[in-house]
Structures are given as C-alpha cells and as structure tokens.
C-alpha cells in the first residue's frame, strides 16, 4: 500500500506528463496550421493594367512560409479548377507561368501542404500580341 506522500508524488508526476503532452500537441498543431501559403497569387500587372489577355504569358508568384510543392490553379466560379503549374519554393516565393486560355472572370489560387491560399480575381479578355508585347482587350 502506498503512502499519502507517494500518491501525491504520482499525481504530481502524472499532471506534469499530461501538461507536457498537451503543450507538445499544441505546438505541433500550430506548426502544421502555419505551414501554408502566406498570401495570395500575384499575376503581376498586365500591360493593359486592367485585364489579362488569352494566349499571353504571365509570371504568377506566391509568398510562402513553408517548404513543399506549391500547386497553382485557375478556376471559374461553378466549374472545376484548371491546373496551371507547380513549383518548389526558393526562399519565401513560389512561382509558375500562367497562360490564360479562356475568357471571363477567373480566380487564381495555390495549394501547399494541403492548405489553400486566398484567391485572386483576374479578368481575362481576348489577347493580342505575344509574350512581353501581349495585352488584353
């Protein structure tokens, strides 16, 4: 049979172990939830400064705070997403090249480590020209 002081010591040790487990779980959970895109995709400023052109080429960048592949998507409301590209971040940025193929309002977003970034609304119109001299109307 244990003494009263032995039972107190066992409870104290048990409470300390429980506190340690809870703290470790909270810290691990916080680390995973912060391992996500840190911003929303930036497709740069289109030459026409208002809309993007079909067939034109735009660099899309995303600030990240974690390592791991970043997948970029384009999506029209109510339709399935279209895969744009993927990249392993260098420093705190991931990037890909986006070539709009469809007219209309679209959203660009990215997914990293199962976390989805905020969405960026882009307006896509008919593109004229090519590469650096391409613009949308």
N, C-alpha and C positions, 0 to 999 in steps of 0.2 A: 504494500500500500504506500502511495506517495504522500509525502508531507505537504502541508499547505504551501510552503515556500517552493517546493518542486512543481506544484501545479501552477503557481503564479509564474514561474520561470518558463514553463512550457507555453502558457498563454502568451507571454510577452514575446517569446521567440516566434510563435505562430503568427502573431499580429505583425511582427517585423517582416516575416517572409511574405505575408499577404500584401503588405504595403509595397514591398519591393516588386512583387509580381504585377500589381496594379500600375505602378509607376512605369515599369518596363513596357507593359502592354500599351499604355497611353502614349509613351514616346515612340514606339514602333508604329502605332496607328497614325500619329501625327506626321511622321516621316513619310509614310506612304501617301497620305492625302495631299501633302505639299509637292509631291513629285508629279507635277502636271504642267501643262503649258502656262507660261506666266503672262500671256497677253492674248491678243487676237491676231490672226494673219494680216499682214500688210502687203498688198499687191503693188505698192508704190503709187506714184501719181501718174495716171495715164496722160499721154501727150495732150489730149483734149481737156484734161483736168476734171472732167465730169463723168465720162463713161469709158468703158473698156471696149476694144474692138475685137470681133471674131477673127481668128487667124493671127492675131498679134501675139507677141511673146512678152510676158511679164514675170519678173522675179517675185516670188512670194516668200516672205521671211516671217519667222515667228520666234519671239523670245521664249526661252525655256529655262527651267531651274532644275533640270534632272537630265541624266543620261538615258539613252534608249531611243529606239527608232521613233520618228515622228512621221505620221501619215497625214497628207493633206487631201482635202475633199472639196468639191464644189457641189452645191445642192440647190435645186429649185424647190420652193415650198410645195409639199404634197407629192414629191417624186423621190425616188431613191437617190442616194448620193453617187457622185461620179468621182472615182479615184483620180487624183491629179499627180501625185508623186510622193516619194518618201525620202527622208534624209536622216543621217546620224548627226546630231548637233555638234558643232565645233564652237567651243567656248559656250556662250549662252544663246546662240542662234542656230536655228534650223532653217533650211531654205530649199525651194524647188522652183521649177519653171512652170508657169501656167499659161496655157494657150486656150482661151475661151473658144468653144465650138458652137455654142447655142445662144440665141438671142434671149433677152429678158433679164429680169432681176434674179440674182443668184446670191447664195451665201457661201463664203469660203470659211472653212474651219479646219482644225487639225486635231489629231488624237495622239496622245503619248502616254504610255503605261496605263492604258485604259481610261484615261481622263480626257474629256473633250474640252477644247478651248472655247472661248467666246466666239461668236460668229461675226463676220464682216460682210455687210451688204455691198454688192458690186452690181452695177448696171452695165449690161453687155448689149452693144448695138453692132451694126454692120461695121466691119473693119476695112480700112483702106490703107494700102501700102504694105510694108513688111518690116519686121524687126524694129529697129530704132526709129524708123520713119512711119510707123504704123499708128493709126488713130481710129477712133470710133465715132460714128455719127448716128 
